[in-house]
Amino acid sequence: MPSVFISPSTQEFNPYIDGGNEEYYMNLVADELIPYLIASGITVNRNNPDESLGRAIALSNAGNYDLHLALHSNAAPESLSGKLMGTDVYYYAGSSNGKRAADIIASNFKTIYPDPNKVRAVSTTTLAELKQTKAPAVLIEIAYHDNRQDAQWIRENIGEIAKNLALSVTEYLGVPFREP
């Protein structure tokens, strides 16, 4: 049975432009995502939002997961605050399975994000959840929480985001997508 570790943000200190924070909304996405994965026959574990990123990585590495999926929302540098929009799907440079998962997620996400041209898969070597996890890993920055339109889009589309991510995960794992 395939297995996935879901790691929603633990960053309660990252406020959304008009209320709430990254930890809150990314955990809502995880709450909606997990029933789809379970219905599709995937074993799921997740981090505890009250614990550290290091603990999430340790929990992921303690299991034998086929994918580590980190859920985040983005914020622009201060000089560009509120001006950037879009979705970045990060994978560790050199990880062919991470790249394949990121490409699938980005491709499917283009069908729901308001501007498909602003959805992209991006390689990196700097993000801890990508370089320190033993499972192939993807970190999705769903949209910019310091941009009013993106923050509103996240809030209004939690269920659709979760379903789309579940569809991508099942595609990556080669299992049929099933509704809960």
Rosetta constraint file for C-alpha pairs under 8 A:
AtomPair CA 1 CA 41 HARMONIC 6.94 0.50
AtomPair CA 1 CA 42 HARMONIC 6.27 0.50
AtomPair CA 1 CA 43 HARMONIC 6.83 0.50
AtomPair CA 2 CA 41 HARMONIC 7.52 0.50
AtomPair CA 2 CA 42 HARMONIC 5.19 0.50
AtomPair CA 2 CA 43 HARMONIC 6.19 0.50
AtomPair CA 2 CA 65 HARMONIC 7.50 0.50
AtomPair CA 2 CA 66 HARMONIC 6.34 0.50
AtomPair CA 2 CA 173 HARMONIC 7.03 0.50
AtomPair CA 3 CA 42 HARMONIC 5.32 0.50
AtomPair CA 3 CA 43 HARMONIC 4.42 0.50
AtomPair CA 3 CA 44 HARMONIC 5.70 0.50
AtomPair CA 3 CA 64 HARMONIC 7.57 0.50
AtomPair CA 3 CA 65 HARMONIC 5.04 0.50
AtomPair CA 3 CA 66 HARMONIC 5.46 0.50
AtomPair CA 3 CA 67 HARMONIC 7.00 0.50
AtomPair CA 4 CA 42 HARMONIC 7.07 0.50
AtomPair CA 4 CA 43 HARMONIC 6.34 0.50
AtomPair CA 4 CA 44 HARMONIC 5.07 0.50
AtomPair CA 4 CA 45 HARMONIC 6.58 0.50
AtomPair CA 4 CA 65 HARMONIC 5.32 0.50
AtomPair CA 4 CA 66 HARMONIC 5.79 0.50
AtomPair CA 4 CA 67 HARMONIC 4.94 0.50
AtomPair CA 4 CA 68 HARMONIC 5.90 0.50
AtomPair CA 4 CA 69 HARMONIC 7.27 0.50
AtomPair CA 5 CA 44 HARMONIC 5.87 0.50
AtomPair CA 5 CA 45 HARMONIC 4.95 0.50
AtomPair CA 5 CA 46 HARMONIC 5.38 0.50
AtomPair CA 5 CA 47 HARMONIC 7.84 0.50
AtomPair CA 5 CA 60 HARMONIC 6.02 0.50
AtomPair CA 5 CA 65 HARMONIC 6.42 0.50
AtomPair CA 5 CA 67 HARMONIC 6.36 0.50
AtomPair CA 5 CA 68 HARMONIC 4.77 0.50
AtomPair CA 5 CA 69 HARMONIC 6.16 0.50
AtomPair CA 6 CA 30 HARMONIC 7.07 0.50
AtomPair CA 6 CA 44 HARMONIC 7.17 0.50
AtomPair CA 6 CA 45 HARMONIC 6.23 0.50
AtomPair CA 6 CA 46 HARMONIC 4.58 0.50
AtomPair CA 6 CA 47 HARMONIC 6.74 0.50
AtomPair CA 6 CA 68 HARMONIC 6.16 0.50
AtomPair CA 6 CA 69 HARMONIC 5.01 0.50
AtomPair CA 6 CA 70 HARMONIC 6.05 0.50
AtomPair CA 6 CA 71 HARMONIC 7.59 0.50
AtomPair CA 7 CA 30 HARMONIC 7.97 0.50
AtomPair CA 7 CA 46 HARMONIC 5.62 0.50
AtomPair CA 7 CA 47 HARMONIC 5.32 0.50
AtomPair CA 7 CA 56 HARMONIC 6.80 0.50
AtomPair CA 7 CA 68 HARMONIC 7.34 0.50
AtomPair CA 7 CA 69 HARMONIC 5.96 0.50
AtomPair CA 7 CA 70 HARMONIC 4.44 0.50
AtomPair CA 7 CA 71 HARMONIC 6.05 0.50
AtomPair CA 8 CA 23 HARMONIC 6.93 0.50
AtomPair CA 8 CA 26 HARMONIC 5.25 0.50
AtomPair CA 8 CA 27 HARMONIC 5.44 0.50
AtomPair CA 8 CA 29 HARMONIC 7.97 0.50
AtomPair CA 8 CA 30 HARMONIC 6.39 0.50
AtomPair CA 8 CA 46 HARMONIC 7.87 0.50
AtomPair CA 8 CA 47 HARMONIC 7.14 0.50
AtomPair CA 8 CA 49 HARMONIC 7.40 0.50
AtomPair CA 8 CA 70 HARMONIC 5.57 0.50
AtomPair CA 8 CA 71 HARMONIC 4.47 0.50
AtomPair CA 8 CA 72 HARMONIC 6.44 0.50
AtomPair CA 9 CA 22 HARMONIC 6.52 0.50
AtomPair CA 9 CA 23 HARMONIC 4.89 0.50
AtomPair CA 9 CA 26 HARMONIC 6.00 0.50
AtomPair CA 9 CA 27 HARMONIC 7.16 0.50
AtomPair CA 9 CA 49 HARMONIC 7.15 0.50
AtomPair CA 9 CA 70 HARMONIC 7.14 0.50
AtomPair CA 9 CA 71 HARMONIC 5.91 0.50
AtomPair CA 9 CA 72 HARMONIC 5.44 0.50
AtomPair CA 10 CA 22 HARMONIC 7.70 0.50
AtomPair CA 10 CA 23 HARMONIC 4.98 0.50
AtomPair CA 10 CA 49 HARMONIC 4.98 0.50
AtomPair CA 10 CA 50 HARMONIC 6.96 0.50
AtomPair CA 10 CA 51 HARMONIC 7.29 0.50
AtomPair CA 10 CA 52 HARMONIC 6.88 0.50
AtomPair CA 10 CA 53 HARMONIC 6.94 0.50
AtomPair CA 11 CA 21 HARMONIC 7.68 0.50
AtomPair CA 11 CA 22 HARMONIC 5.96 0.50
AtomPair CA 11 CA 23 HARMONIC 5.03 0.50
AtomPair CA 12 CA 21 HARMONIC 5.56 0.50
AtomPair CA 12 CA 22 HARMONIC 5.91 0.50
AtomPair CA 12 CA 23 HARMONIC 4.80 0.50
AtomPair CA 12 CA 24 HARMONIC 6.96 0.50
AtomPair CA 13 CA 21 HARMONIC 6.94 0.50
AtomPair CA 13 CA 22 HARMONIC 7.71 0.50
AtomPair CA 14 CA 21 HARMONIC 5.48 0.50
AtomPair CA 14 CA 22 HARMONIC 5.52 0.50
AtomPair CA 14 CA 23 HARMONIC 7.67 0.50
AtomPair CA 15 CA 19 HARMONIC 6.76 0.50
AtomPair CA 15 CA 20 HARMONIC 5.97 0.50
AtomPair CA 15 CA 21 HARMONIC 4.15 0.50
AtomPair CA 15 CA 22 HARMONIC 6.33 0.50
AtomPair CA 15 CA 145 HARMONIC 7.48 0.50
AtomPair CA 15 CA 146 HARMONIC 7.81 0.50
AtomPair CA 16 CA 20 HARMONIC 5.46 0.50
AtomPair CA 16 CA 21 HARMONIC 4.99 0.50
AtomPair CA 16 CA 22 HARMONIC 6.74 0.50
AtomPair CA 16 CA 145 HARMONIC 4.92 0.50
AtomPair CA 16 CA 146 HARMONIC 5.82 0.50
AtomPair CA 16 CA 151 HARMONIC 6.62 0.50
AtomPair CA 17 CA 145 HARMONIC 6.22 0.50
AtomPair CA 17 CA 146 HARMONIC 4.91 0.50
AtomPair CA 17 CA 147 HARMONIC 6.67 0.50
AtomPair CA 17 CA 148 HARMONIC 6.24 0.50
AtomPair CA 17 CA 151 HARMONIC 7.09 0.50
AtomPair CA 18 CA 148 HARMONIC 7.35 0.50
AtomPair CA 18 CA 151 HARMONIC 7.99 0.50
AtomPair CA 20 CA 24 HARMONIC 6.64 0.50
AtomPair CA 20 CA 25 HARMONIC 7.42 0.50
AtomPair CA 21 CA 25 HARMONIC 6.47 0.50
AtomPair CA 22 CA 26 HARMONIC 5.94 0.50
AtomPair CA 22 CA 72 HARMONIC 6.82 0.50
AtomPair CA 22 CA 73 HARMONIC 6.13 0.50
AtomPair CA 22 CA 145 HARMONIC 7.50 0.50
AtomPair CA 23 CA 27 HARMONIC 6.06 0.50
AtomPair CA 23 CA 49 HARMONIC 7.20 0.50
AtomPair CA 23 CA 72 HARMONIC 7.97 0.50
AtomPair CA 24 CA 28 HARMONIC 6.43 0.50
AtomPair CA 25 CA 29 HARMONIC 6.42 0.50
AtomPair CA 25 CA 154 HARMONIC 7.94 0.50
AtomPair CA 25 CA 155 HARMONIC 7.33 0.50
AtomPair CA 26 CA 30 HARMONIC 6.29 0.50
AtomPair CA 26 CA 71 HARMONIC 5.89 0.50
AtomPair CA 26 CA 72 HARMONIC 6.07 0.50
AtomPair CA 26 CA 73 HARMONIC 7.38 0.50
AtomPair CA 27 CA 31 HARMONIC 6.04 0.50
AtomPair CA 27 CA 49 HARMONIC 7.74 0.50
AtomPair CA 28 CA 32 HARMONIC 6.38 0.50
AtomPair CA 28 CA 158 HARMONIC 6.96 0.50
AtomPair CA 29 CA 33 HARMONIC 6.01 0.50
AtomPair CA 29 CA 71 HARMONIC 7.95 0.50
AtomPair CA 29 CA 158 HARMONIC 5.51 0.50
AtomPair CA 29 CA 159 HARMONIC 6.99 0.50
AtomPair CA 29 CA 161 HARMONIC 7.05 0.50
AtomPair CA 29 CA 162 HARMONIC 5.52 0.50
AtomPair CA 30 CA 34 HARMONIC 6.02 0.50
AtomPair CA 30 CA 71 HARMONIC 7.70 0.50
AtomPair CA 30 CA 162 HARMONIC 7.04 0.50
AtomPair CA 31 CA 35 HARMONIC 7.56 0.50
AtomPair CA 32 CA 36 HARMONIC 7.50 0.50
AtomPair CA 32 CA 158 HARMONIC 7.43 0.50
AtomPair CA 32 CA 159 HARMONIC 6.04 0.50
AtomPair CA 32 CA 162 HARMONIC 5.65 0.50
AtomPair CA 32 CA 163 HARMONIC 7.63 0.50
AtomPair CA 33 CA 37 HARMONIC 6.61 0.50
AtomPair CA 33 CA 159 HARMONIC 7.79 0.50
AtomPair CA 33 CA 162 HARMONIC 4.46 0.50
AtomPair CA 33 CA 163 HARMONIC 6.23 0.50
AtomPair CA 33 CA 165 HARMONIC 7.17 0.50
AtomPair CA 33 CA 166 HARMONIC 6.10 0.50
AtomPair CA 34 CA 38 HARMONIC 6.19 0.50
AtomPair CA 34 CA 44 HARMONIC 6.98 0.50
AtomPair CA 34 CA 166 HARMONIC 7.98 0.50
AtomPair CA 35 CA 39 HARMONIC 6.01 0.50
AtomPair CA 35 CA 180 HARMONIC 5.72 0.50
AtomPair CA 36 CA 40 HARMONIC 6.19 0.50
AtomPair CA 36 CA 163 HARMONIC 6.90 0.50
AtomPair CA 36 CA 166 HARMONIC 6.07 0.50
AtomPair CA 36 CA 177 HARMONIC 7.75 0.50
AtomPair CA 36 CA 178 HARMONIC 6.57 0.50
AtomPair CA 36 CA 179 HARMONIC 5.75 0.50
AtomPair CA 36 CA 180 HARMONIC 5.31 0.50
AtomPair CA 37 CA 41 HARMONIC 6.56 0.50
AtomPair CA 37 CA 42 HARMONIC 5.32 0.50
AtomPair CA 37 CA 43 HARMONIC 7.47 0.50
AtomPair CA 37 CA 44 HARMONIC 7.24 0.50
AtomPair CA 37 CA 166 HARMONIC 6.01 0.50
AtomPair CA 37 CA 169 HARMONIC 7.95 0.50
AtomPair CA 37 CA 170 HARMONIC 7.54 0.50
AtomPair CA 37 CA 177 HARMONIC 7.95 0.50
AtomPair CA 37 CA 178 HARMONIC 7.91 0.50
AtomPair CA 38 CA 42 HARMONIC 5.06 0.50
AtomPair CA 38 CA 43 HARMONIC 6.23 0.50
AtomPair CA 38 CA 44 HARMONIC 6.90 0.50
AtomPair CA 38 CA 180 HARMONIC 7.63 0.50
AtomPair CA 39 CA 177 HARMONIC 7.98 0.50
AtomPair CA 39 CA 178 HARMONIC 5.63 0.50
AtomPair CA 39 CA 179 HARMONIC 6.23 0.50
AtomPair CA 39 CA 180 HARMONIC 5.01 0.50
AtomPair CA 40 CA 170 HARMONIC 7.32 0.50
AtomPair CA 40 CA 175 HARMONIC 7.07 0.50
AtomPair CA 40 CA 176 HARMONIC 6.28 0.50
AtomPair CA 40 CA 177 HARMONIC 5.32 0.50
AtomPair CA 40 CA 178 HARMONIC 4.81 0.50
AtomPair CA 40 CA 179 HARMONIC 7.39 0.50
AtomPair CA 40 CA 180 HARMONIC 7.96 0.50
AtomPair CA 41 CA 175 HARMONIC 7.83 0.50
AtomPair CA 46 CA 56 HARMONIC 7.83 0.50
AtomPair CA 47 CA 51 HARMONIC 7.61 0.50
AtomPair CA 47 CA 55 HARMONIC 7.82 0.50
AtomPair CA 47 CA 56 HARMONIC 5.13 0.50
AtomPair CA 47 CA 59 HARMONIC 7.24 0.50
AtomPair CA 48 CA 56 HARMONIC 7.34 0.50
AtomPair CA 51 CA 55 HARMONIC 6.31 0.50
AtomPair CA 51 CA 56 HARMONIC 7.36 0.50
AtomPair CA 52 CA 56 HARMONIC 6.49 0.50
AtomPair CA 53 CA 57 HARMONIC 6.29 0.50
AtomPair CA 54 CA 58 HARMONIC 6.18 0.50
AtomPair CA 55 CA 59 HARMONIC 6.10 0.50
AtomPair CA 56 CA 60 HARMONIC 6.17 0.50
AtomPair CA 57 CA 61 HARMONIC 6.09 0.50
AtomPair CA 57 CA 129 HARMONIC 6.48 0.50
AtomPair CA 57 CA 132 HARMONIC 7.02 0.50
AtomPair CA 57 CA 133 HARMONIC 6.01 0.50
AtomPair CA 58 CA 62 HARMONIC 6.07 0.50
AtomPair CA 58 CA 133 HARMONIC 7.98 0.50
AtomPair CA 59 CA 63 HARMONIC 6.84 0.50
AtomPair CA 60 CA 64 HARMONIC 7.86 0.50
AtomPair CA 60 CA 65 HARMONIC 7.21 0.50
AtomPair CA 60 CA 68 HARMONIC 7.06 0.50
AtomPair CA 60 CA 133 HARMONIC 6.80 0.50
AtomPair CA 60 CA 134 HARMONIC 7.84 0.50
AtomPair CA 60 CA 135 HARMONIC 7.76 0.50
AtomPair CA 61 CA 133 HARMONIC 5.92 0.50
AtomPair CA 61 CA 134 HARMONIC 5.79 0.50
AtomPair CA 61 CA 135 HARMONIC 7.31 0.50
AtomPair CA 64 CA 135 HARMONIC 7.41 0.50
AtomPair CA 65 CA 135 HARMONIC 5.74 0.50
AtomPair CA 66 CA 135 HARMONIC 5.88 0.50
AtomPair CA 66 CA 136 HARMONIC 6.72 0.50
AtomPair CA 66 CA 173 HARMONIC 7.77 0.50
AtomPair CA 67 CA 135 HARMONIC 5.44 0.50
AtomPair CA 67 CA 136 HARMONIC 5.16 0.50
AtomPair CA 67 CA 137 HARMONIC 5.70 0.50
AtomPair CA 67 CA 138 HARMONIC 7.77 0.50
AtomPair CA 68 CA 133 HARMONIC 7.47 0.50
AtomPair CA 68 CA 135 HARMONIC 5.92 0.50
AtomPair CA 68 CA 136 HARMONIC 6.16 0.50
AtomPair CA 68 CA 137 HARMONIC 4.52 0.50
AtomPair CA 68 CA 138 HARMONIC 6.36 0.50
AtomPair CA 69 CA 137 HARMONIC 5.90 0.50
AtomPair CA 69 CA 138 HARMONIC 5.15 0.50
AtomPair CA 69 CA 139 HARMONIC 5.97 0.50
AtomPair CA 69 CA 140 HARMONIC 7.73 0.50
AtomPair CA 70 CA 129 HARMONIC 7.31 0.50
AtomPair CA 70 CA 137 HARMONIC 7.69 0.50
AtomPair CA 70 CA 138 HARMONIC 6.18 0.50
AtomPair CA 70 CA 139 HARMONIC 4.47 0.50
AtomPair CA 70 CA 140 HARMONIC 6.30 0.50
AtomPair CA 71 CA 139 HARMONIC 6.07 0.50
AtomPair CA 71 CA 140 HARMONIC 5.45 0.50
AtomPair CA 71 CA 141 HARMONIC 6.70 0.50
AtomPair CA 71 CA 142 HARMONIC 7.34 0.50
AtomPair CA 72 CA 139 HARMONIC 7.10 0.50
AtomPair CA 72 CA 140 HARMONIC 5.86 0.50
AtomPair CA 72 CA 141 HARMONIC 4.72 0.50
AtomPair CA 72 CA 142 HARMONIC 6.14 0.50
AtomPair CA 73 CA 140 HARMONIC 7.58 0.50
AtomPair CA 73 CA 141 HARMONIC 4.53 0.50
AtomPair CA 73 CA 142 HARMONIC 5.04 0.50
AtomPair CA 73 CA 143 HARMONIC 5.29 0.50
AtomPair CA 73 CA 144 HARMONIC 5.76 0.50
AtomPair CA 73 CA 145 HARMONIC 5.99 0.50
AtomPair CA 74 CA 141 HARMONIC 5.38 0.50
AtomPair CA 74 CA 142 HARMONIC 7.08 0.50
AtomPair CA 74 CA 143 HARMONIC 5.77 0.50
AtomPair CA 74 CA 144 HARMONIC 4.36 0.50
AtomPair CA 74 CA 145 HARMONIC 5.80 0.50
AtomPair CA 74 CA 146 HARMONIC 7.55 0.50
AtomPair CA 75 CA 81 HARMONIC 7.02 0.50
AtomPair CA 75 CA 82 HARMONIC 7.98 0.50
AtomPair CA 75 CA 144 HARMONIC 5.25 0.50
AtomPair CA 75 CA 145 HARMONIC 5.88 0.50
AtomPair CA 75 CA 146 HARMONIC 5.46 0.50
AtomPair CA 75 CA 147 HARMONIC 7.95 0.50
AtomPair CA 76 CA 80 HARMONIC 5.63 0.50
AtomPair CA 76 CA 81 HARMONIC 5.02 0.50
AtomPair CA 76 CA 82 HARMONIC 7.01 0.50
AtomPair CA 76 CA 83 HARMONIC 7.61 0.50
AtomPair CA 76 CA 84 HARMONIC 6.40 0.50
AtomPair CA 76 CA 144 HARMONIC 7.25 0.50
AtomPair CA 76 CA 146 HARMONIC 7.08 0.50
AtomPair CA 77 CA 81 HARMONIC 5.92 0.50
AtomPair CA 80 CA 84 HARMONIC 6.77 0.50
AtomPair CA 81 CA 146 HARMONIC 6.19 0.50
AtomPair CA 81 CA 147 HARMONIC 7.25 0.50
AtomPair CA 82 CA 144 HARMONIC 7.83 0.50
AtomPair CA 82 CA 146 HARMONIC 4.95 0.50
AtomPair CA 82 CA 147 HARMONIC 4.04 0.50
AtomPair CA 82 CA 148 HARMONIC 6.91 0.50
AtomPair CA 83 CA 147 HARMONIC 6.35 0.50
AtomPair CA 84 CA 144 HARMONIC 6.85 0.50
AtomPair CA 84 CA 147 HARMONIC 6.75 0.50
AtomPair CA 85 CA 118 HARMONIC 7.15 0.50
AtomPair CA 85 CA 143 HARMONIC 6.37 0.50
AtomPair CA 85 CA 144 HARMONIC 5.63 0.50
AtomPair CA 85 CA 147 HARMONIC 6.79 0.50
AtomPair CA 85 CA 150 HARMONIC 6.39 0.50
AtomPair CA 86 CA 113 HARMONIC 7.88 0.50
AtomPair CA 86 CA 115 HARMONIC 7.46 0.50
AtomPair CA 86 CA 118 HARMONIC 4.67 0.50
AtomPair CA 86 CA 119 HARMONIC 5.72 0.50
AtomPair CA 86 CA 142 HARMONIC 7.47 0.50
AtomPair CA 86 CA 143 HARMONIC 5.21 0.50
AtomPair CA 86 CA 144 HARMONIC 6.67 0.50
AtomPair CA 86 CA 150 HARMONIC 7.59 0.50
AtomPair CA 87 CA 113 HARMONIC 7.97 0.50
AtomPair CA 87 CA 118 HARMONIC 6.22 0.50
AtomPair CA 87 CA 119 HARMONIC 4.62 0.50
AtomPair CA 87 CA 120 HARMONIC 6.43 0.50
AtomPair CA 87 CA 140 HARMONIC 7.26 0.50
AtomPair CA 87 CA 141 HARMONIC 5.62 0.50
AtomPair CA 87 CA 142 HARMONIC 5.05 0.50
AtomPair CA 87 CA 143 HARMONIC 4.98 0.50
AtomPair CA 87 CA 144 HARMONIC 7.74 0.50
AtomPair CA 88 CA 106 HARMONIC 7.81 0.50
AtomPair CA 88 CA 119 HARMONIC 6.00 0.50
AtomPair CA 88 CA 120 HARMONIC 5.27 0.50
AtomPair CA 88 CA 121 HARMONIC 5.90 0.50
AtomPair CA 88 CA 122 HARMONIC 6.51 0.50
AtomPair CA 88 CA 140 HARMONIC 5.92 0.50
AtomPair CA 88 CA 141 HARMONIC 5.19 0.50
AtomPair CA 88 CA 142 HARMONIC 6.88 0.50
AtomPair CA 88 CA 143 HARMONIC 7.74 0.50
AtomPair CA 89 CA 102 HARMONIC 5.67 0.50
AtomPair CA 89 CA 103 HARMONIC 7.94 0.50
AtomPair CA 89 CA 105 HARMONIC 7.29 0.50
AtomPair CA 89 CA 106 HARMONIC 6.27 0.50
AtomPair CA 89 CA 119 HARMONIC 7.76 0.50
AtomPair CA 89 CA 120 HARMONIC 6.13 0.50
AtomPair CA 89 CA 121 HARMONIC 4.56 0.50
AtomPair CA 89 CA 122 HARMONIC 5.88 0.50
AtomPair CA 89 CA 138 HARMONIC 6.73 0.50
AtomPair CA 89 CA 139 HARMONIC 5.87 0.50
AtomPair CA 89 CA 140 HARMONIC 4.35 0.50
AtomPair CA 89 CA 141 HARMONIC 6.23 0.50
AtomPair CA 89 CA 142 HARMONIC 7.92 0.50
AtomPair CA 90 CA 102 HARMONIC 6.56 0.50
AtomPair CA 90 CA 121 HARMONIC 5.83 0.50
AtomPair CA 90 CA 122 HARMONIC 4.77 0.50
AtomPair CA 90 CA 123 HARMONIC 5.65 0.50
AtomPair CA 90 CA 124 HARMONIC 6.70 0.50
AtomPair CA 90 CA 138 HARMONIC 5.58 0.50
AtomPair CA 90 CA 139 HARMONIC 5.04 0.50
AtomPair CA 90 CA 140 HARMONIC 6.06 0.50
AtomPair CA 90 CA 141 HARMONIC 7.90 0.50
AtomPair CA 91 CA 95 HARMONIC 7.27 0.50
AtomPair CA 91 CA 98 HARMONIC 5.24 0.50
AtomPair CA 91 CA 99 HARMONIC 5.71 0.50
AtomPair CA 91 CA 102 HARMONIC 6.23 0.50
AtomPair CA 91 CA 121 HARMONIC 7.49 0.50
AtomPair CA 91 CA 122 HARMONIC 6.38 0.50
AtomPair CA 91 CA 123 HARMONIC 5.08 0.50
AtomPair CA 91 CA 124 HARMONIC 6.30 0.50
AtomPair CA 91 CA 130 HARMONIC 6.29 0.50
AtomPair CA 91 CA 137 HARMONIC 6.22 0.50
AtomPair CA 91 CA 138 HARMONIC 4.91 0.50
AtomPair CA 91 CA 139 HARMONIC 6.60 0.50
AtomPair CA 92 CA 98 HARMONIC 6.43 0.50
AtomPair CA 92 CA 99 HARMONIC 7.41 0.50
AtomPair CA 92 CA 123 HARMONIC 5.59 0.50
AtomPair CA 92 CA 124 HARMONIC 5.25 0.50
AtomPair CA 92 CA 125 HARMONIC 5.61 0.50
AtomPair CA 92 CA 127 HARMONIC 7.97 0.50
AtomPair CA 92 CA 130 HARMONIC 5.33 0.50
AtomPair CA 92 CA 131 HARMONIC 6.18 0.50
AtomPair CA 92 CA 137 HARMONIC 7.18 0.50
AtomPair CA 92 CA 138 HARMONIC 7.67 0.50
AtomPair CA 93 CA 99 HARMONIC 7.76 0.50
AtomPair CA 93 CA 123 HARMONIC 4.90 0.50
AtomPair CA 93 CA 124 HARMONIC 5.34 0.50
AtomPair CA 93 CA 125 HARMONIC 5.93 0.50
AtomPair CA 95 CA 99 HARMONIC 6.09 0.50
AtomPair CA 95 CA 136 HARMONIC 6.97 0.50
AtomPair CA 96 CA 100 HARMONIC 6.12 0.50
AtomPair CA 97 CA 101 HARMONIC 6.12 0.50
AtomPair CA 97 CA 136 HARMONIC 5.85 0.50
AtomPair CA 98 CA 102 HARMONIC 6.08 0.50
AtomPair CA 98 CA 136 HARMONIC 4.90 0.50
AtomPair CA 98 CA 137 HARMONIC 5.33 0.50
AtomPair CA 98 CA 138 HARMONIC 6.06 0.50
AtomPair CA 99 CA 103 HARMONIC 5.97 0.50
AtomPair CA 99 CA 121 HARMONIC 7.76 0.50
AtomPair CA 99 CA 123 HARMONIC 7.61 0.50
AtomPair CA 100 CA 104 HARMONIC 6.25 0.50
AtomPair CA 100 CA 172 HARMONIC 7.51 0.50
AtomPair CA 101 CA 105 HARMONIC 6.16 0.50
AtomPair CA 101 CA 138 HARMONIC 6.99 0.50
AtomPair CA 101 CA 168 HARMONIC 7.75 0.50
AtomPair CA 101 CA 169 HARMONIC 7.52 0.50
AtomPair CA 101 CA 172 HARMONIC 5.80 0.50
AtomPair CA 102 CA 106 HARMONIC 5.98 0.50
AtomPair CA 102 CA 121 HARMONIC 5.67 0.50
AtomPair CA 102 CA 122 HARMONIC 7.95 0.50
AtomPair CA 102 CA 138 HARMONIC 6.06 0.50
AtomPair CA 103 CA 107 HARMONIC 5.97 0.50
AtomPair CA 103 CA 120 HARMONIC 7.99 0.50
AtomPair CA 103 CA 121 HARMONIC 5.81 0.50
AtomPair CA 104 CA 108 HARMONIC 6.17 0.50
AtomPair CA 104 CA 168 HARMONIC 5.95 0.50
AtomPair CA 104 CA 171 HARMONIC 7.58 0.50
AtomPair CA 104 CA 172 HARMONIC 6.92 0.50
AtomPair CA 105 CA 109 HARMONIC 5.88 0.50
AtomPair CA 105 CA 165 HARMONIC 6.62 0.50
AtomPair CA 105 CA 168 HARMONIC 5.25 0.50
AtomPair CA 105 CA 169 HARMONIC 7.60 0.50
AtomPair CA 106 CA 110 HARMONIC 6.25 0.50
AtomPair CA 106 CA 119 HARMONIC 6.09 0.50
AtomPair CA 106 CA 120 HARMONIC 5.70 0.50
AtomPair CA 106 CA 121 HARMONIC 5.87 0.50
AtomPair CA 107 CA 111 HARMONIC 7.50 0.50
AtomPair CA 108 CA 112 HARMONIC 7.66 0.50
AtomPair CA 108 CA 164 HARMONIC 6.77 0.50
AtomPair CA 108 CA 165 HARMONIC 7.96 0.50
AtomPair CA 108 CA 168 HARMONIC 6.57 0.50
AtomPair CA 109 CA 113 HARMONIC 6.10 0.50
AtomPair CA 109 CA 116 HARMONIC 7.77 0.50
AtomPair CA 109 CA 119 HARMONIC 7.16 0.50
AtomPair CA 109 CA 161 HARMONIC 7.97 0.50
AtomPair CA 109 CA 164 HARMONIC 6.64 0.50
AtomPair CA 109 CA 165 HARMONIC 7.62 0.50
AtomPair CA 110 CA 114 HARMONIC 7.93 0.50
AtomPair CA 110 CA 115 HARMONIC 7.38 0.50
AtomPair CA 110 CA 116 HARMONIC 4.38 0.50
AtomPair CA 110 CA 117 HARMONIC 7.57 0.50
AtomPair CA 110 CA 119 HARMONIC 6.05 0.50
AtomPair CA 111 CA 116 HARMONIC 6.86 0.50
AtomPair CA 112 CA 116 HARMONIC 7.82 0.50
AtomPair CA 112 CA 160 HARMONIC 7.73 0.50
AtomPair CA 112 CA 161 HARMONIC 7.66 0.50
AtomPair CA 112 CA 164 HARMONIC 7.86 0.50
AtomPair CA 113 CA 119 HARMONIC 7.59 0.50
AtomPair CA 115 CA 119 HARMONIC 7.52 0.50
AtomPair CA 125 CA 130 HARMONIC 7.55 0.50
AtomPair CA 125 CA 131 HARMONIC 6.47 0.50
AtomPair CA 126 CA 130 HARMONIC 7.87 0.50
AtomPair CA 126 CA 131 HARMONIC 7.14 0.50
AtomPair CA 127 CA 131 HARMONIC 6.30 0.50
AtomPair CA 128 CA 132 HARMONIC 5.45 0.50
AtomPair CA 128 CA 133 HARMONIC 7.79 0.50
AtomPair CA 129 CA 133 HARMONIC 5.89 0.50
AtomPair CA 129 CA 137 HARMONIC 7.14 0.50
AtomPair CA 129 CA 139 HARMONIC 7.37 0.50
AtomPair CA 130 CA 136 HARMONIC 7.71 0.50
AtomPair CA 130 CA 137 HARMONIC 5.29 0.50
AtomPair CA 130 CA 138 HARMONIC 6.55 0.50
AtomPair CA 130 CA 139 HARMONIC 7.19 0.50
AtomPair CA 133 CA 137 HARMONIC 6.94 0.50
AtomPair CA 142 CA 154 HARMONIC 7.63 0.50
AtomPair CA 143 CA 150 HARMONIC 5.60 0.50
AtomPair CA 143 CA 151 HARMONIC 7.09 0.50
AtomPair CA 143 CA 154 HARMONIC 7.07 0.50
AtomPair CA 144 CA 150 HARMONIC 5.47 0.50
AtomPair CA 144 CA 151 HARMONIC 6.33 0.50
AtomPair CA 145 CA 150 HARMONIC 6.20 0.50
AtomPair CA 145 CA 151 HARMONIC 4.57 0.50
AtomPair CA 146 CA 150 HARMONIC 7.81 0.50
AtomPair CA 146 CA 151 HARMONIC 6.85 0.50
AtomPair CA 147 CA 151 HARMONIC 5.97 0.50
AtomPair CA 148 CA 152 HARMONIC 6.10 0.50
AtomPair CA 149 CA 153 HARMONIC 6.07 0.50
AtomPair CA 150 CA 154 HARMONIC 6.23 0.50
AtomPair CA 151 CA 155 HARMONIC 6.37 0.50
AtomPair CA 152 CA 156 HARMONIC 6.08 0.50
AtomPair CA 153 CA 157 HARMONIC 5.98 0.50
AtomPair CA 154 CA 158 HARMONIC 6.01 0.50
AtomPair CA 154 CA 161 HARMONIC 7.87 0.50
AtomPair CA 157 CA 161 HARMONIC 5.92 0.50
AtomPair CA 158 CA 162 HARMONIC 6.18 0.50
AtomPair CA 159 CA 163 HARMONIC 6.13 0.50
AtomPair CA 160 CA 164 HARMONIC 6.05 0.50
AtomPair CA 161 CA 165 HARMONIC 6.17 0.50
AtomPair CA 162 CA 166 HARMONIC 6.12 0.50
AtomPair CA 163 CA 167 HARMONIC 6.17 0.50
AtomPair CA 164 CA 168 HARMONIC 6.32 0.50
AtomPair CA 165 CA 169 HARMONIC 6.16 0.50
AtomPair CA 166 CA 170 HARMONIC 6.15 0.50
AtomPair CA 166 CA 177 HARMONIC 7.55 0.50
AtomPair CA 167 CA 171 HARMONIC 6.16 0.50
AtomPair CA 167 CA 177 HARMONIC 6.00 0.50
AtomPair CA 168 CA 172 HARMONIC 6.10 0.50
AtomPair CA 169 CA 173 HARMONIC 6.13 0.50
AtomPair CA 170 CA 174 HARMONIC 5.80 0.50
AtomPair CA 170 CA 175 HARMONIC 5.12 0.50
AtomPair CA 170 CA 176 HARMONIC 6.27 0.50
AtomPair CA 170 CA 177 HARMONIC 5.76 0.50
AtomPair CA 171 CA 175 HARMONIC 6.42 0.50
AtomPair CA 171 CA 176 HARMONIC 7.52 0.50
AtomPair CA 171 CA 177 HARMONIC 7.73 0.50
